[in-house]
Amino acid sequence: MQFSQNSRVWIYQSNKELTNDQTQQLQQQLQEFTQAWTAHNNQLKAGAQVKYNRFIILVVDESQAGASGCSIDKSVRFLKELEEQFQINLFDRFNLAYRNGGNIFSVPRNEFEELIKAGEITADTVVFNNLVQNIAELQTKWEVPLKDSWHVQLFGQLLA
């Protein structure tokens, strides 16, 4: 499915990496959900993807029908069910993800701060900005150096 660059995006980050089998199962359930996802009885042009066995990315092209409060509530309920099924946390916004070499790690805020103080996370460490709003931002502002993300506002004073 093709989506416009302005299509709305929501990113949910798991507190732990999923296995390949879990990711396949999750992807199937996400596909079924997005195919049936509606807003005020209008089918949403929607899709979902699991990236890096850790991130769930929901997309809605609102040129056909916009995501309403009720449809967003449906997605949140669905994601809460996935949390229980897979024993993960998708709603902890202070679980921060970053790259170290070829690996992706996620840690609580206090541990993230300690890693900065220890010099293991620097201004150039790639972090995941899960606050991106659309596909264009997903492609250009999701995986960025800490110095270019909102993270610098919160942790900039800790950088050497």
N, CA, C and O atoms as a GROMACS GRO file, in nm:
protein
  640
    1MET      N    1   0.085  -0.118   0.000
    1MET     CA    2   0.000   0.000   0.000
    1MET      C    3   0.089   0.124   0.000
    1MET      O    4   0.186   0.133   0.076
    2GLN      N    5   0.055   0.217  -0.085
    2GLN     CA    6   0.130   0.342  -0.093
    2GLN      C    7   0.065   0.447  -0.004
    2GLN      O    8  -0.058   0.461  -0.002
    3PHE      N    9   0.147   0.520   0.069
    3PHE     CA   10   0.098   0.624   0.158
    3PHE      C   11   0.162   0.757   0.122
    3PHE      O   12   0.279   0.762   0.081
    4SER      N   13   0.085   0.864   0.136
    4SER     CA   14   0.141   0.997   0.111
    4SER      C   15   0.240   1.032   0.221
    4SER      O   16   0.236   0.977   0.331
    5GLN      N   17   0.330   1.125   0.190
    5GLN     CA   18   0.430   1.169   0.287
    5GLN      C   19   0.366   1.236   0.408
    5GLN      O   20   0.427   1.244   0.514
    6ASN      N   21   0.243   1.285   0.392
    6ASN     CA   22   0.172   1.351   0.502
    6ASN      C   23   0.092   1.253   0.587
    6ASN      O   24   0.027   1.294   0.683
    7SER      N   25   0.096   1.125   0.553
    7SER     CA   26   0.019   1.026   0.630
    7SER      C   27   0.062   1.028   0.775
    7SER      O   28   0.180   1.040   0.808
    8ARG      N   29  -0.037   1.017   0.862
    8ARG     CA   30  -0.015   1.024   1.006
    8ARG      C   31   0.052   0.897   1.057
    8ARG      O   32   0.022   0.787   1.011
    9VAL      N   33   0.143   0.914   1.153
    9VAL     CA   34   0.222   0.803   1.205
    9VAL      C   35   0.216   0.802   1.358
    9VAL      O   36   0.221   0.907   1.423
   10TRP      N   37   0.204   0.682   1.413
   10TRP     CA   38   0.218   0.661   1.557
   10TRP      C   39   0.321   0.551   1.577
   10TRP      O   40   0.315   0.448   1.510
   11ILE      N   41   0.416   0.574   1.667
   11ILE     CA   42   0.518   0.473   1.695
   11ILE      C   43   0.505   0.428   1.839
   11ILE      O   44   0.499   0.509   1.932
   12TYR      N   45   0.501   0.297   1.856
   12TYR     CA   46   0.496   0.235   1.988
   12TYR      C   47   0.620   0.148   2.002
   12TYR      O   48   0.646   0.062   1.918
   13GLN      N   49   0.695   0.173   2.107
   13GLN     CA   50   0.822   0.104   2.128
   13GLN      C   51   0.808   0.000   2.239
   13GLN      O   52   0.761   0.031   2.349
   14SER      N   53   0.848  -0.120   2.209
   14SER     CA   54   0.847  -0.226   2.310
   14SER      C   55   0.963  -0.207   2.405
   14SER      O   56   1.070  -0.160   2.366
   15ASN      N   57   0.941  -0.243   2.530
   15ASN     CA   58   1.048  -0.233   2.629
   15ASN      C   59   1.152  -0.343   2.612
   15ASN      O   60   1.256  -0.341   2.678
   16LYS      N   61   1.123  -0.441   2.525
   16LYS     CA   62   1.221  -0.546   2.499
   16LYS      C   63   1.210  -0.591   2.354
   16LYS      O   64   1.106  -0.576   2.290
   17GLU      N   65   1.317  -0.647   2.306
   17GLU     CA   66   1.320  -0.697   2.169
   17GLU      C   67   1.236  -0.823   2.160
   17GLU      O   68   1.242  -0.910   2.247
   18LEU      N   69   1.159  -0.832   2.053
   18LEU     CA   70   1.078  -0.950   2.028
   18LEU      C   71   1.156  -1.051   1.946
   18LEU      O   72   1.248  -1.014   1.873
   19THR      N   73   1.120  -1.178   1.958
   19THR     CA   74   1.182  -1.280   1.874
   19THR      C   75   1.128  -1.267   1.732
   19THR      O   76   1.028  -1.199   1.710
   20ASN      N   77   1.195  -1.330   1.637
   20ASN     CA   78   1.146  -1.327   1.499
   20ASN      C   79   1.007  -1.388   1.489
   20ASN      O   80   0.922  -1.337   1.415
   21ASP      N   81   0.982  -1.497   1.562
   21ASP     CA   82   0.850  -1.560   1.561
   21ASP      C   83   0.743  -1.466   1.618
   21ASP      O   84   0.635  -1.455   1.561
   22GLN      N   85   0.774  -1.400   1.728
   22GLN     CA   86   0.680  -1.304   1.787
   22GLN      C   87   0.652  -1.190   1.690
   22GLN      O   88   0.538  -1.146   1.676
   23THR      N   89   0.758  -1.143   1.623
   23THR     CA   90   0.742  -1.032   1.528
   23THR      C   91   0.652  -1.073   1.413
   23THR      O   92   0.568  -0.994   1.370
   24GLN      N   93   0.668  -1.194   1.362
   24GLN     CA   94   0.582  -1.242   1.253
   24GLN      C   95   0.437  -1.249   1.298
   24GLN      O   96   0.346  -1.206   1.227
   25GLN      N   97   0.416  -1.304   1.416
   25GLN     CA   98   0.282  -1.316   1.472
   25GLN      C   99   0.220  -1.177   1.492
   25GLN      O  100   0.104  -1.154   1.458
   26LEU      N  101   0.298  -1.086   1.547
   26LEU     CA  102   0.253  -0.949   1.571
   26LEU      C  103   0.220  -0.880   1.439
   26LEU      O  104   0.118  -0.812   1.429
   27GLN      N  105   0.304  -0.897   1.338
   27GLN     CA  106   0.281  -0.834   1.208
   27GLN      C  107   0.150  -0.883   1.148
   27GLN      O  108   0.075  -0.804   1.091
   28GLN      N  109   0.120  -1.011   1.161
   28GLN     CA  110  -0.004  -1.068   1.110
   28GLN      C  111  -0.125  -1.004   1.180
   28GLN      O  112  -0.223  -0.966   1.115
   29GLN      N  113  -0.118  -0.993   1.312
   29GLN     CA  114  -0.228  -0.934   1.388
   29GLN      C  115  -0.246  -0.786   1.354
   29GLN      O  116  -0.358  -0.737   1.345
   30LEU      N  117  -0.135  -0.715   1.334
   30LEU     CA  118  -0.142  -0.574   1.295
   30LEU      C  119  -0.207  -0.559   1.158
   30LEU      O  120  -0.286  -0.468   1.136
   31GLN      N  121  -0.173  -0.648   1.066
   31GLN     CA  122  -0.231  -0.643   0.932
   31GLN      C  123  -0.382  -0.664   0.940
   31GLN      O  124  -0.459  -0.593   0.875
   32GLU      N  125  -0.424  -0.762   1.018
   32GLU     CA  126  -0.568  -0.788   1.034
   32GLU      C  127  -0.638  -0.667   1.097
   32GLU      O  128  -0.747  -0.630   1.055
   33PHE      N  129  -0.575  -0.607   1.197
   33PHE     CA  130  -0.635  -0.490   1.262
   33PHE      C  131  -0.649  -0.374   1.164
   33PHE      O  132  -0.756  -0.316   1.152
   34THR      N  133  -0.541  -0.341   1.093
   34THR     CA  134  -0.546  -0.223   1.005
   34THR      C  135  -0.642  -0.244   0.887
   34THR      O  136  -0.700  -0.147   0.837
   35GLN      N  137  -0.659  -0.368   0.843
   35GLN     CA  138  -0.754  -0.393   0.734
   35GLN      C  139  -0.898  -0.372   0.779
   35GLN      O  140  -0.985  -0.341   0.697
   36ALA      N  141  -0.924  -0.387   0.908
   36ALA     CA  142  -1.060  -0.371   0.961
   36ALA      C  143  -1.080  -0.237   1.033
   36ALA      O  144  -1.190  -0.209   1.081
   37TRP      N  145  -0.976  -0.154   1.042
   37TRP     CA  146  -0.979  -0.031   1.120
   37TRP      C  147  -1.068   0.073   1.051
   37TRP      O  148  -1.051   0.101   0.933
   38THR      N  149  -1.162   0.128   1.126
   38THR     CA  150  -1.254   0.227   1.072
   38THR      C  151  -1.262   0.350   1.162
   38THR      O  152  -1.226   0.345   1.280
   39ALA      N  153  -1.310   0.458   1.104
   39ALA     CA  154  -1.342   0.581   1.178
   39ALA      C  155  -1.481   0.622   1.135
   39ALA      O  156  -1.502   0.653   1.018
   40HIS      N  157  -1.577   0.622   1.226
   40HIS     CA  158  -1.716   0.658   1.195
   40HIS      C  159  -1.768   0.576   1.076
   40HIS      O  160  -1.830   0.629   0.984
   41ASN      N  161  -1.741   0.446   1.081
   41ASN     CA  162  -1.783   0.350   0.979
   41ASN      C  163  -1.716   0.370   0.843
   41ASN      O  164  -1.759   0.309   0.745
   42ASN      N  165  -1.616   0.453   0.835
   42ASN     CA  166  -1.538   0.469   0.712
   42ASN      C  167  -1.408   0.391   0.725
   42ASN      O  168  -1.336   0.404   0.824
   43GLN      N  169  -1.380   0.309   0.626
   43GLN     CA  170  -1.255   0.233   0.625
   43GLN      C  171  -1.137   0.329   0.621
   43GLN      O  172  -1.133   0.420   0.538
   44LEU      N  173  -1.041   0.309   0.709
   44LEU     CA  174  -0.920   0.390   0.707
   44LEU      C  175  -0.819   0.328   0.612
   44LEU      O  176  -0.804   0.206   0.607
   45LYS      N  177  -0.750   0.412   0.538
   45LYS     CA  178  -0.638   0.363   0.457
   45LYS      C  179  -0.521   0.355   0.555
   45LYS      O  180  -0.453   0.454   0.580
   46ALA      N  181  -0.500   0.236   0.607
   46ALA     CA  182  -0.406   0.220   0.718
   46ALA      C  183  -0.313   0.102   0.694
   46ALA      O  184  -0.344   0.010   0.619
   47GLY      N  185  -0.200   0.107   0.760
   47GLY     CA  186  -0.105  -0.002   0.757
   47GLY      C  187  -0.024  -0.002   0.885
   47GLY      O  188  -0.029   0.092   0.964
   48ALA      N  189   0.050  -0.108   0.904
   48ALA     CA  190   0.134  -0.119   1.023
   48ALA      C  191   0.257  -0.201   0.989
   48ALA      O  192   0.255  -0.286   0.900
   49GLN      N  193   0.362  -0.173   1.061
   49GLN     CA  194   0.488  -0.244   1.039
   49GLN      C  195   0.559  -0.260   1.172
   49GLN      O  196   0.555  -0.170   1.257
   50VAL      N  197   0.624  -0.373   1.190
   50VAL     CA  198   0.711  -0.393   1.305
   50VAL      C  199   0.853  -0.374   1.254
   50VAL      O  200   0.897  -0.444   1.163
   51LYS      N  201   0.924  -0.278   1.312
   51LYS     CA  202   1.063  -0.251   1.272
   51LYS      C  203   1.159  -0.296   1.382
   51LYS      O  204   1.134  -0.275   1.501
   52TYR      N  205   1.266  -0.356   1.339
   52TYR     CA  206   1.375  -0.395   1.430
   52TYR      C  207   1.329  -0.483   1.546
   52TYR      O  208   1.390  -0.482   1.653
   53ASN      N  209   1.221  -0.560   1.525
   53ASN     CA  210   1.167  -0.648   1.630
   53ASN      C  211   1.136  -0.572   1.759
   53ASN      O  212   1.137  -0.631   1.868
   54ARG      N  213   1.108  -0.443   1.748
   54ARG     CA  214   1.090  -0.362   1.869
   54ARG      C  215   0.988  -0.250   1.855
   54ARG      O  216   0.923  -0.214   1.953
   55PHE      N  217   0.972  -0.194   1.738
   55PHE     CA  218   0.886  -0.077   1.717
   55PHE      C  219   0.763  -0.115   1.634
   55PHE      O  220   0.775  -0.180   1.531
   56ILE      N  221   0.646  -0.073   1.680
   56ILE     CA  222   0.523  -0.087   1.602
   56ILE      C  223   0.492   0.050   1.543
   56ILE      O  224   0.479   0.148   1.616
   57ILE      N  225   0.482   0.055   1.412
   57ILE     CA  226   0.453   0.180   1.343
   57ILE      C  227   0.316   0.168   1.277
   57ILE      O  228   0.296   0.085   1.188
   58LEU      N  229   0.221   0.250   1.322
   58LEU     CA  230   0.089   0.257   1.261
   58LEU      C  231   0.085   0.378   1.169
   58LEU      O  232   0.137   0.484   1.202
   59VAL      N  233   0.022   0.360   1.052
   59VAL     CA  234   0.013   0.467   0.953
   59VAL      C  235  -0.131   0.480   0.906
   59VAL      O  236  -0.197   0.380   0.879
   60VAL      N  237  -0.179   0.604   0.897
   60VAL     CA  238  -0.310   0.631   0.839
   60VAL      C  239  -0.296   0.744   0.739
   60VAL      O  240  -0.250   0.854   0.772
   61ASP      N  241  -0.335   0.715   0.614
   61ASP     CA  242  -0.340   0.818   0.511
   61ASP      C  243  -0.476   0.886   0.526
   61ASP      O  244  -0.579   0.828   0.490
   62GLU      N  245  -0.476   1.005   0.579
   62GLU     CA  246  -0.602   1.073   0.611
   62GLU      C  247  -0.663   1.146   0.492
   62GLU      O  248  -0.760   1.220   0.509
   63SER      N  249  -0.610   1.126   0.372
   63SER     CA  250  -0.670   1.190   0.255
   63SER      C  251  -0.806   1.129   0.223
   63SER      O  252  -0.892   1.197   0.165
   64GLN      N  253  -0.828   1.002   0.260
   64GLN     CA  254  -0.957   0.936   0.238
   64GLN      C  255  -1.051   0.958   0.356
   64GLN      O  256  -1.163   1.006   0.341
   65ALA      N  257  -1.002   0.922   0.474
   65ALA     CA  258  -1.080   0.937   0.597
   65ALA      C  259  -0.981   0.961   0.710
   65ALA      O  260  -0.879   0.894   0.720
   66GLY      N  261  -1.014   1.057   0.795
   66GLY     CA  262  -0.924   1.091   0.905
   66GLY      C  263  -0.945   1.001   1.024
   66GLY      O  264  -1.056   0.953   1.050
   67ALA      N  265  -0.837   0.979   1.098
   67ALA     CA  266  -0.845   0.903   1.222
   67ALA      C  267  -0.916   0.990   1.325
   67ALA      O  268  -0.874   1.103   1.351
   68SER      N  269  -1.022   0.938   1.383
   68SER     CA  270  -1.099   1.012   1.483
   68SER      C  271  -1.055   0.968   1.622
   68SER      O  272  -0.978   0.874   1.638
   69GLY      N  273  -1.106   1.038   1.722
   69GLY     CA  274  -1.077   0.999   1.860
   69GLY      C  275  -1.117   0.855   1.886
   69GLY      O  276  -1.044   0.781   1.952
   70CYS      N  277  -1.234   0.815   1.835
   70CYS     CA  278  -1.283   0.678   1.856
   70CYS      C  279  -1.191   0.576   1.787
   70CYS      O  280  -1.163   0.470   1.843
   71SER      N  281  -1.146   0.608   1.667
   71SER     CA  282  -1.060   0.512   1.596
   71SER      C  283  -0.923   0.502   1.664
   71SER      O  284  -0.862   0.395   1.667
   72ILE      N  285  -0.875   0.613   1.716
   72ILE     CA  286  -0.748   0.610   1.789
   72ILE      C  287  -0.765   0.529   1.918
   72ILE      O  288  -0.676   0.452   1.956
   73ASP      N  289  -0.880   0.546   1.984
   73ASP     CA  290  -0.908   0.464   2.102
   73ASP      C  291  -0.908   0.316   2.069
   73ASP      O  292  -0.860   0.234   2.147
   74LYS      N  293  -0.964   0.279   1.952
   74LYS     CA  294  -0.964   0.139   1.909
   74LYS      C  295  -0.820   0.086   1.897
   74LYS      O  296  -0.790  -0.025   1.938
   75SER      N  297  -0.734   0.168   1.839
   75SER     CA  298  -0.595   0.124   1.821
   75SER      C  299  -0.526   0.108   1.956
   75SER      O  300  -0.448   0.015   1.975
   76VAL      N  301  -0.553   0.199   2.050
   76VAL     CA  302  -0.492   0.190   2.182
   76VAL      C  303  -0.540   0.064   2.254
   76VAL      O  304  -0.460  -0.006   2.317
   77ARG      N  305  -0.670   0.035   2.246
   77ARG     CA  306  -0.722  -0.088   2.308
   77ARG      C  307  -0.655  -0.211   2.247
   77ARG      O  308  -0.617  -0.303   2.319
   78PHE      N  309  -0.642  -0.211   2.116
   78PHE     CA  310  -0.577  -0.322   2.046
   78PHE      C  311  -0.432  -0.338   2.092
   78PHE      O  312  -0.386  -0.450   2.117
   79LEU      N  313  -0.360  -0.227   2.103
   79LEU     CA  314  -0.220  -0.232   2.145
   79LEU      C  315  -0.208  -0.279   2.291
   79LEU      O  316  -0.113  -0.348   2.326
   80LYS      N  317  -0.303  -0.240   2.374
   80LYS     CA  318  -0.304  -0.288   2.513
   80LYS      C  319  -0.321  -0.441   2.516
   80LYS      O  320  -0.259  -0.509   2.598
   81GLU      N  321  -0.404  -0.494   2.427
   81GLU     CA  322  -0.421  -0.639   2.417
   81GLU      C  323  -0.289  -0.705   2.375
   81GLU      O  324  -0.252  -0.811   2.426
   82LEU      N  325  -0.220  -0.641   2.281
   82LEU     CA  326  -0.092  -0.695   2.236
   82LEU      C  327   0.010  -0.695   2.350
   82LEU      O  328   0.090  -0.788   2.363
   83GLU      N  329   0.007  -0.590   2.432
   83GLU     CA  330   0.097  -0.585   2.548
   83GLU      C  331   0.078  -0.709   2.635
   83GLU      O  332   0.175  -0.774   2.674
   84GLU      N  333  -0.046  -0.740   2.665
   84GLU     CA  334  -0.073  -0.856   2.749
   84GLU      C  335  -0.029  -0.985   2.681
   84GLU      O  336   0.036  -1.070   2.742
   85GLN      N  337  -0.065  -0.999   2.556
   85GLN     CA  338  -0.034  -1.121   2.483
   85GLN      C  339   0.116  -1.146   2.474
   85GLN      O  340   0.162  -1.259   2.492
   86PHE      N  341   0.193  -1.042   2.446
   86PHE     CA  342   0.337  -1.058   2.424
   86PHE      C  343   0.421  -1.024   2.546
   86PHE      O  344   0.544  -1.031   2.542
   87GLN      N  345   0.355  -0.987   2.657
   87GLN     CA  346   0.426  -0.955   2.780
   87GLN      C  347   0.529  -0.842   2.758
   87GLN      O  348   0.646  -0.854   2.796
   88ILE      N  349   0.481  -0.734   2.697
   88ILE     CA  350   0.567  -0.619   2.669
   88ILE      C  351   0.497  -0.492   2.718
   88ILE      O  352   0.378  -0.493   2.750
   89ASN      N  353   0.573  -0.382   2.723
   89ASN     CA  354   0.518  -0.251   2.755
   89ASN      C  355   0.538  -0.162   2.633
   89ASN      O  356   0.651  -0.141   2.589
   90LEU      N  357   0.428  -0.111   2.579
   90LEU     CA  358   0.434  -0.025   2.461
   90LEU      C  359   0.406   0.122   2.491
   90LEU      O  360   0.415   0.206   2.402
   91PHE      N  361   0.373   0.153   2.617
   91PHE     CA  362   0.327   0.288   2.647
   91PHE      C  363   0.418   0.364   2.744
   91PHE      O  364   0.379   0.471   2.792
   92ASP      N  365   0.535   0.314   2.773
   92ASP     CA  366   0.629   0.384   2.861
   92ASP      C  367   0.712   0.479   2.775
   92ASP      O  368   0.808   0.438   2.711
   93ARG      N  369   0.674   0.606   2.775
   93ARG     CA  370   0.742   0.706   2.691
   93ARG      C  371   0.881   0.742   2.744
   93ARG      O  372   0.958   0.810   2.677
   94PHE      N  373   0.914   0.696   2.865
   94PHE     CA  374   1.049   0.720   2.916
   94PHE      C  375   1.135   0.596   2.908
   94PHE      O  376   1.236   0.585   2.978
   95ASN      N  377   1.096   0.503   2.824
   95ASN     CA  378   1.179   0.392   2.785
   95ASN      C  379   1.244   0.439   2.654
   95ASN      O  380   1.178   0.444   2.551
   96LEU      N  381   1.372   0.472   2.658
   96LEU     CA  382   1.439   0.539   2.547
   96LEU      C  383   1.526   0.440   2.469
   96LEU      O  384   1.598   0.359   2.528
   97ALA      N  385   1.518   0.450   2.338
   97ALA     CA  386   1.593   0.357   2.252
   97ALA      C  387   1.707   0.430   2.182
   97ALA      O  388   1.696   0.547   2.145
   98TYR      N  389   1.816   0.356   2.166
   98TYR     CA  390   1.933   0.411   2.098
   98TYR      C  391   2.010   0.299   2.030
   98TYR      O  392   1.990   0.181   2.060
   99ARG      N  393   2.097   0.338   1.938
   99ARG     CA  394   2.183   0.242   1.868
   99ARG      C  395   2.321   0.244   1.930
   99ARG      O  396   2.374   0.348   1.968
  100ASN      N  397   2.378   0.126   1.941
  100ASN     CA  398   2.518   0.112   1.980
  100ASN      C  399   2.575   0.009   1.885
  100ASN      O  400   2.550  -0.110   1.899
  101GLY      N  401   2.653   0.057   1.787
  101GLY     CA  402   2.699  -0.032   1.682
  101GLY      C  403   2.578  -0.077   1.601
  101GLY      O  404   2.495   0.005   1.563
  102GLY      N  405   2.569  -0.205   1.575
  102GLY     CA  406   2.456  -0.258   1.499
  102GLY      C  407   2.338  -0.296   1.586
  102GLY      O  408   2.237  -0.345   1.535
  103ASN      N  409   2.348  -0.273   1.715
  103ASN     CA  410   2.242  -0.316   1.807
  103ASN      C  411   2.156  -0.199   1.852
  103ASN      O  412   2.201  -0.085   1.858
  104ILE      N  413   2.031  -0.232   1.884
  104ILE     CA  414   1.938  -0.133   1.939
  104ILE      C  415   1.908  -0.173   2.082
  104ILE      O  416   1.877  -0.289   2.111
  105PHE      N  417   1.918  -0.077   2.171
  105PHE     CA  418   1.890  -0.099   2.312
  105PHE      C  419   1.781  -0.003   2.356
  105PHE      O  420   1.767   0.106   2.300
  106SER      N  421   1.705  -0.043   2.455
  106SER     CA  422   1.611   0.051   2.518
  106SER      C  423   1.629   0.039   2.668
  106SER      O  424   1.641  -0.070   2.724
  107VAL      N  425   1.629   0.155   2.730
  107VAL     CA  426   1.655   0.163   2.875
  107VAL      C  427   1.564   0.268   2.936
  107VAL      O  428   1.518   0.359   2.867
  108PRO      N  429   1.538   0.257   3.067
  108PRO     CA  430   1.462   0.361   3.135
  108PRO      C  431   1.540   0.493   3.138
  108PRO      O  432   1.662   0.495   3.123
  109ARG      N  433   1.469   0.601   3.158
  109ARG     CA  434   1.529   0.735   3.156
  109ARG      C  435   1.650   0.746   3.248
  109ARG      O  436   1.753   0.800   3.208
  110ASN      N  437   1.639   0.696   3.372
  110ASN     CA  438   1.751   0.711   3.466
  110ASN      C  439   1.876   0.638   3.417
  110ASN      O  440   1.988   0.686   3.435
  111GLU      N  441   1.857   0.522   3.355
  111GLU     CA  442   1.972   0.449   3.302
  111GLU      C  443   2.030   0.520   3.180
  111GLU      O  444   2.151   0.521   3.160
  112PHE      N  445   1.943   0.581   3.097
  112PHE     CA  446   1.986   0.660   2.982
  112PHE      C  447   2.077   0.773   3.030
  112PHE      O  448   2.182   0.799   2.972
  113GLU      N  449   2.034   0.841   3.137
  113GLU     CA  450   2.115   0.951   3.194
  113GLU      C  451   2.250   0.900   3.241
  113GLU      O  452   2.352   0.964   3.218
  114GLU      N  453   2.252   0.785   3.307
  114GLU     CA  454   2.379   0.727   3.356
  114GLU      C  455   2.472   0.692   3.240
  114GLU      O  456   2.593   0.710   3.250
  115LEU      N  457   2.415   0.642   3.131
  115LEU     CA  458   2.497   0.608   3.014
  115LEU      C  459   2.557   0.733   2.950
  115LEU      O  460   2.668   0.728   2.898
  116ILE      N  461   2.485   0.845   2.955
  116ILE     CA  462   2.540   0.972   2.906
  116ILE      C  463   2.654   1.016   2.997
  116ILE      O  464   2.761   1.053   2.950
  117LYS      N  465   2.631   1.012   3.127
  117LYS     CA  466   2.734   1.053   3.222
  117LYS      C  467   2.860   0.968   3.208
  117LYS      O  468   2.971   1.017   3.226
  118ALA      N  469   2.843   0.840   3.176
  118ALA     CA  470   2.956   0.749   3.160
  118ALA      C  471   3.022   0.763   3.023
  118ALA      O  472   3.125   0.700   2.998
  119GLY      N  473   2.964   0.845   2.934
  119GLY     CA  474   3.022   0.865   2.802
  119GLY      C  475   2.987   0.755   2.703
  119GLY      O  476   3.042   0.752   2.593
  120GLU      N  477   2.897   0.664   2.741
  120GLU     CA  478   2.858   0.556   2.650
  120GLU      C  479   2.754   0.602   2.548
  120GLU      O  480   2.744   0.547   2.439
  121ILE      N  481   2.677   0.704   2.585
  121ILE     CA  482   2.587   0.772   2.492
  121ILE      C  483   2.639   0.913   2.478
  121ILE      O  484   2.659   0.983   2.577
  122THR      N  485   2.661   0.955   2.353
  122THR     CA  486   2.716   1.088   2.325
  122THR      C  487   2.619   1.167   2.238
  122THR      O  488   2.512   1.118   2.202
  123ALA      N  489   2.657   1.289   2.206
  123ALA     CA  490   2.574   1.373   2.119
  123ALA      C  491   2.554   1.310   1.982
  123ALA      O  492   2.456   1.339   1.913
  124ASP      N  493   2.647   1.222   1.942
  124ASP     CA  494   2.639   1.159   1.810
  124ASP      C  495   2.572   1.022   1.812
  124ASP      O  496   2.554   0.961   1.706
  125THR      N  497   2.535   0.974   1.929
  125THR     CA  498   2.465   0.845   1.938
  125THR      C  499   2.329   0.858   1.871
  125THR      O  500   2.255   0.953   1.895
  126VAL      N  501   2.296   0.762   1.786
  126VAL     CA  502   2.167   0.762   1.718
  126VAL      C  503   2.059   0.719   1.817
  126VAL      O  504   2.068   0.613   1.880
  127VAL      N  505   1.957   0.804   1.828
  127VAL     CA  506   1.842   0.776   1.915
  127VAL      C  507   1.717   0.768   1.828
  127VAL      O  508   1.718   0.809   1.712
  128PHE      N  509   1.611   0.716   1.886
  128PHE     CA  510   1.485   0.701   1.813
  128PHE      C  511   1.386   0.805   1.864
  128PHE      O  512   1.347   0.804   1.981
  129ASN      N  513   1.347   0.894   1.775
  129ASN     CA  514   1.252   1.000   1.806
  129ASN      C  515   1.112   0.948   1.772
  129ASN      O  516   1.064   0.966   1.660
  130ASN      N  517   1.048   0.884   1.869
  130ASN     CA  518   0.917   0.824   1.847
  130ASN      C  519   0.803   0.926   1.845
  130ASN      O  520   0.686   0.888   1.841
  131LEU      N  521   0.837   1.055   1.846
  131LEU     CA  522   0.736   1.160   1.841
  131LEU      C  523   0.710   1.210   1.700
  131LEU      O  524   0.632   1.304   1.681
  132VAL      N  525   0.772   1.148   1.600
  132VAL     CA  526   0.747   1.192   1.462
  132VAL      C  527   0.598   1.180   1.431
  132VAL      O  528   0.530   1.093   1.485
  133GLN      N  529   0.549   1.269   1.346
  133GLN     CA  530   0.405   1.282   1.321
  133GLN      C  531   0.358   1.223   1.189
  133GLN      O  532   0.241   1.186   1.176
  134ASN      N  533   0.448   1.213   1.090
  134ASN     CA  534   0.405   1.167   0.957
  134ASN      C  535   0.518   1.089   0.890
  134ASN      O  536   0.628   1.078   0.944
  135ILE      N  537   0.490   1.036   0.772
  135ILE     CA  538   0.589   0.952   0.703
  135ILE      C  539   0.713   1.032   0.667
  135ILE      O  540   0.825   0.980   0.679
  136ALA      N  541   0.697   1.156   0.624
  136ALA     CA  542   0.814   1.237   0.589
  136ALA      C  543   0.908   1.248   0.710
  136ALA      O  544   1.029   1.232   0.696
  137GLU      N  545   0.853   1.276   0.827
  137GLU     CA  546   0.935   1.285   0.948
  137GLU      C  547   0.991   1.149   0.987
  137GLU      O  548   1.104   1.140   1.034
  138LEU      N  549   0.913   1.044   0.967
  138LEU     CA  550   0.961   0.909   0.997
  138LEU      C  551   1.088   0.880   0.917
  138LEU      O  552   1.183   0.821   0.969
  139GLN      N  553   1.088   0.920   0.792
  139GLN     CA  554   1.201   0.894   0.704
  139GLN      C  555   1.323   0.981   0.732
  139GLN      O  556   1.435   0.944   0.700
  140THR      N  557   1.301   1.098   0.793
  140THR     CA  558   1.413   1.191   0.810
  140THR      C  559   1.447   1.225   0.955
  140THR      O  560   1.558   1.270   0.983
  141LYS      N  561   1.353   1.204   1.048
  141LYS     CA  562   1.374   1.250   1.185
  141LYS      C  563   1.353   1.143   1.291
  141LYS      O  564   1.354   1.173   1.410
  142TRP      N  565   1.334   1.017   1.248
  142TRP     CA  566   1.310   0.912   1.347
  142TRP      C  567   1.440   0.862   1.407
  142TRP      O  568   1.455   0.858   1.529
  143GLU      N  569   1.535   0.824   1.323
  143GLU     CA  570   1.666   0.776   1.369
  143GLU      C  571   1.766   0.888   1.346
  143GLU      O  572   1.811   0.909   1.233
  144VAL      N  573   1.799   0.960   1.452
  144VAL     CA  574   1.885   1.077   1.438
  144VAL      C  575   1.985   1.083   1.553
  144VAL      O  576   1.962   1.023   1.659
  145PRO      N  577   2.097   1.153   1.534
  145PRO     CA  578   2.189   1.173   1.646
  145PRO      C  579   2.117   1.246   1.760
  145PRO      O  580   2.031   1.330   1.737
  146LEU      N  581   2.153   1.212   1.881
  146LEU     CA  582   2.091   1.274   2.000
  146LEU      C  583   2.091   1.426   1.988
  146LEU      O  584   1.992   1.490   2.023
  147LYS      N  585   2.199   1.484   1.938
  147LYS     CA  586   2.210   1.631   1.929
  147LYS      C  587   2.104   1.692   1.837
  147LYS      O  588   2.076   1.811   1.846
  148ASP      N  589   2.044   1.609   1.747
  148ASP     CA  590   1.943   1.659   1.653
  148ASP      C  591   1.802   1.618   1.692
  148ASP      O  592   1.708   1.636   1.613
  149SER      N  593   1.784   1.563   1.810
  149SER     CA  594   1.654   1.513   1.854
  149SER      C  595   1.604   1.592   1.974
  149SER      O  596   1.678   1.670   2.033
  150TRP      N  597   1.478   1.570   2.009
  150TRP     CA  598   1.422   1.632   2.130
  150TRP      C  599   1.499   1.590   2.254
  150TRP      O  600   1.495   1.659   2.355
  151HIS      N  601   1.569   1.478   2.247
  151HIS     CA  602   1.645   1.426   2.362
  151HIS      C  603   1.746   1.530   2.415
  151HIS      O  604   1.773   1.534   2.535
  152VAL      N  605   1.800   1.612   2.325
  152VAL     CA  606   1.901   1.708   2.367
  152VAL      C  607   1.842   1.812   2.463
  152VAL      O  608   1.912   1.864   2.549
  153GLN      N  609   1.713   1.843   2.449
  153GLN     CA  610   1.648   1.937   2.541
  153GLN      C  611   1.645   1.882   2.683
  153GLN      O  612   1.658   1.957   2.780
  154LEU      N  613   1.628   1.751   2.694
  154LEU     CA  614   1.616   1.688   2.825
  154LEU      C  615   1.752   1.649   2.883
  154LEU      O  616   1.772   1.655   3.004
  155PHE      N  617   1.844   1.608   2.795
  155PHE     CA  618   1.970   1.553   2.843
  155PHE      C  619   2.093   1.632   2.800
  155PHE      O  620   2.205   1.594   2.835
  156GLY      N  621   2.075   1.742   2.728
  156GLY     CA  622   2.188   1.818   2.674
  156GLY      C  623   2.288   1.863   2.779
  156GLY      O  624   2.409   1.864   2.753
  157GLN      N  625   2.240   1.900   2.897
  157GLN     CA  626   2.330   1.949   3.001
  157GLN      C  627   2.422   1.837   3.052
  157GLN      O  628   2.523   1.865   3.116
  158LEU      N  629   2.387   1.712   3.024
  158LEU     CA  630   2.471   1.600   3.072
  158LEU      C  631   2.582   1.565   2.974
  158LEU      O  632   2.677   1.495   3.009
  159LEU      N  633   2.571   1.614   2.851
  159LEU     CA  634   2.672   1.583   2.750
  159LEU      C  635   2.801   1.658   2.778
  159LEU      O  636   2.800   1.776   2.814
  160ALA      N  637   2.911   1.586   2.761
  160ALA     CA  638   3.044   1.647   2.789
  160ALA      C  639   3.081   1.746   2.682
  160ALA      O  640   3.189   1.806   2.689
   0.00000   0.00000   0.00000
